[in-house]
């Protein structure tokens, strides 16, 4: 069937966005964005009063992290550091310390580096163009496009996991997108993007929301979909995916051990002696909350959690070496601490 042609079985389906009829795309844009207007979650970074810095922080925090976990940390960050200059004035370790339990703490370092670059190169104002955003440390193609669109209203092709999945089902007829972004997917996203800037921003946000809350990976809520009758995947009988997505392992991994070490450093009020990280103390309960007795770590809970993993010494050493190499920790004569 040619793109945008109608059949006796129902309305036209944009089975391939490349060359799809403008009227068909216009209807698609309208239905999805109207649904978004009525159903979108009330998130603070979507508020018109949210600063570009708030949008940038949200986009970095939301990478591989659910909204429910991001919300409290995002609010804390914006209260503590309402501008890039405020964060840049702090040592990078403060960003890691206040990253909470979001995971992937290198993102905190990247935000700190981006804030410093924004202050030095742009006078403290988040740049508004894709190219200038992309030139910031730690900002990739997705984040640059998302911030340019959502913070500055620019027409940019935003493609995240949720958008890719909606496009794959609605237009491509596949249960899931390819394991990695393909050239064909990018071309399809470009072709689907409305030409008018304001509508393109709305479309990006709406499709992303549709993938996050309705067209989900494991249990799509098709009955709630505003374009169910136009979905190529549904029309094809909801075929199963041709591959099984691999979940990211956590228990027993170096990433788990790294996270546990960072938790110790975040709660320490002084550098932590290397042996204390690599060897479990005889009594993890020693030390007082006010630091009057016992080791430098005044809160033994994170230390107990680290050694409760029962990771072998070589894994602890490897994880610690990785943190030091990545700049997430630094070693002084007194011990290990967060950077700065």
C-alpha positions, 0 to 999 in steps of 0.5 A: 500500500502506498503511503497515505492511501485509503483502503476500504478497511479503514482510514489512511495509515502513514505506513511510511512517513517518507512521502506521506500525504500532507493531509494524512500527516496533518490529521496525525499531528492534530490527533496526537497533540490534542491528546497530549493537551488533554492527557499530558502529565503535569511535569515542572520542566514542561511549565512555561516558566521553567528556565532553559537550565531547568530543561537541560537538567531535566533532560540529563536526569531523565536519561535511563531514569524514571520520572518518579525518581527524577522529580525530587532530585530535580527540585532539589537541584534547581533550589540549590543551583537555580542557574548554571553559574550557581552550580559552576561555583561549586566543586564537581563533587557537590554535584555528585553528592546531591545526585541522590540515587539517580544512578549513572553519576557521571551525568552529574559531572557532565552537568557540572562541566556543562554549567562551567562551559555555559558560564565561560562561553555564554555568560551564564545563559544556556545557549539556544541553538543545536550546534552551541548546545552540542558543543557543551561537554557531555551534551549529545545529539538527543539532549541538544535537540531536546533542549533547543526544542523544549526550552527555546521552541526550535524545530528540531528532530527529537528522537528518544526511545519512546519516540522511536517505539511509537514511530516503529509501531504507528508507522513501521508496523513493528513491535519494537524499533531496531536495537540501535537507531538507524538511518532509516528511523532518523529519516522517518522522524524527520519526515514526520516532524511538522514544518511549523516550529511551535507544532513541531515542539508540541509533536515531539513532546506528545509522541514522547509522552505517548510512548512513555504512558500508552505505547509502552514497551512491555504492556501497551495500552492500545485502547487508550491510544488516540491513533489506534485506528491508524496504527500499522502494528495493530493493523498487522495483528500486533506481531511479536518483536523479532528480538528480545530486549536485554535488560541491564544486569545490576546485582553483582556487577561492577556498576553496583559496586561503584554505586555502593562506593559512591554512596559511602563517599557521599555520606562521608564527612572526611576522606575515607581511608582506602582500606576501609573501602576494600576491606570490611571492618570487624565491627561495621557498627562502630562510630557515632553519628556525630563522628566523635568516635570510630572511623572517619565515616560518620554514617556506617549504613552505606559502608555496611551496604557496600561490604554487604555485597560481599564483592571480591577484593579484586572487584572492589579495587577495579570499581574504585580504580574506575571511579578515580579514572572517571573523575567521580572520586579523588585520592588524597593522602588521607583517603578517598573523597568525592572530587573537588 
